[in-house]
Amino acid sequence: MDDECKPADESRAVVLAIPRQDAVCDANPINCQAPEIVIDTSSHFVTEKTYKNLDDLIDWAKKQAYNLQFSIVIERSDNSGDRRKPVFVLDCERGGVYKQPKKKAKFEEMGSR
C-alpha cells in the first residue's frame, strides 16, 4: 500500500495543500504597487556661468532639458515687490507626473480612407 502513494518519478511529485480557515485572518494584505522611480537630473542644471538676462538663462535650461529628453516650463515667477527678490521656478512640463502626450503622433491624426 505504501508503494501506491510514492510517485514513480520524484520530479513529478505533486503537493496538495489544504487551506486553513484561520490563516486568512492572520495574513497581511500584499502591497501590489510598483516602487516609485525617481531620477535626479539636478546635476545637469548646475553651472558657474552668469547670464546677462533671464531669457538667456531660460534658453540654456531648456536646452539642457532637451538633451535629457524632456521639456521644462516656467512654473511660477514673481518680479518682486518692494521687499522681495525676483524669483522664478522652472518645472517639468508634465509636472513630475506621467501624462499622455498633448499632441497625437502624426500617423494617429490621419484617418483611414
C-alpha positions in Angstrom: 0.0 0.0 0.0 3.0 2.4 0.6 4.1 1.8 -2.9 0.9 3.3 -4.3 1.5 6.6 -2.5 5.0 7.1 -3.8 5.3 8.9 -7.1 7.0 7.0 -9.9 9.3 9.9 -10.6 10.5 12.4 -7.9 10.5 15.3 -10.4 6.8 14.8 -11.0 5.7 14.9 -7.3 2.5 16.8 -6.6 2.0 18.6 -3.4 -1.6 19.1 -2.2 -2.3 21.8 0.3 -5.4 22.2 2.3 -6.0 25.9 3.3 -6.7 26.7 6.9 -9.7 28.9 7.6 -8.0 30.9 10.3 -4.8 31.6 8.2 -6.7 34.1 6.0 -7.4 36.3 9.0 -3.7 36.3 10.1 -2.3 37.3 6.7 -1.4 40.9 5.9 -2.6 42.3 2.6 0.1 42.4 0.0 1.1 45.9 -1.3 1.0 45.4 -5.1 2.0 48.9 -6.0 5.2 49.3 -8.0 8.0 51.2 -6.3 8.3 54.9 -7.2 11.1 55.6 -9.7 12.9 58.8 -9.0 15.5 60.2 -11.4 17.5 63.2 -10.1 18.6 65.4 -13.0 19.7 68.3 -10.9 23.4 67.8 -11.6 22.8 68.6 -15.3 21.5 72.1 -14.3 24.5 73.3 -12.3 26.6 76.0 -14.0 29.1 78.6 -12.9 28.2 80.8 -15.9 26.4 84.1 -15.4 23.8 85.2 -17.9 23.1 88.8 -19.0 19.3 88.3 -18.9 16.7 85.9 -17.8 15.8 84.8 -21.3 19.3 83.5 -21.9 19.2 81.5 -18.7 15.8 80.0 -19.5 17.1 79.1 -23.0 20.1 77.4 -21.5 17.9 75.4 -19.1 15.5 74.4 -21.9 18.5 73.1 -24.0 19.7 71.1 -21.0 16.3 69.6 -20.6 16.0 68.9 -24.3 19.3 66.9 -24.2 17.8 64.9 -21.4 14.7 64.3 -23.5 12.1 66.3 -21.5 10.9 69.8 -21.6 10.6 72.5 -18.9 8.3 75.4 -18.4 8.1 78.3 -16.0 6.0 77.1 -13.1 5.8 80.5 -11.4 7.5 83.8 -11.4 7.5 86.9 -9.3 9.0 90.1 -10.5 9.4 91.2 -6.9 7.8 93.8 -4.8 9.3 96.4 -2.6 10.9 94.0 -0.2 11.1 90.7 -2.2 13.8 89.5 -4.5 12.7 88.5 -8.0 12.1 84.7 -8.3 11.2 82.2 -10.9 10.8 78.5 -10.8 11.2 76.1 -13.7 9.4 72.7 -13.7 9.0 69.7 -15.8 6.3 70.3 -18.4 4.2 67.4 -17.2 4.5 68.4 -13.5 6.5 65.4 -12.4 3.6 63.0 -13.1 3.3 60.9 -16.2 0.6 62.2 -18.6 -0.2 61.3 -22.1 1.4 63.5 -24.8 -0.6 66.6 -25.5 -0.2 66.2 -29.3 -1.1 63.0 -31.1 1.5 61.4 -33.3 1.2 62.4 -37.0 0.1 59.0 -38.1 -2.7 58.9 -35.4 -4.1 62.3 -36.6 -4.7 61.0 -40.1 -7.8 59.0 -40.6 -8.1 55.9 -42.8 -9.7 56.4 -46.2 
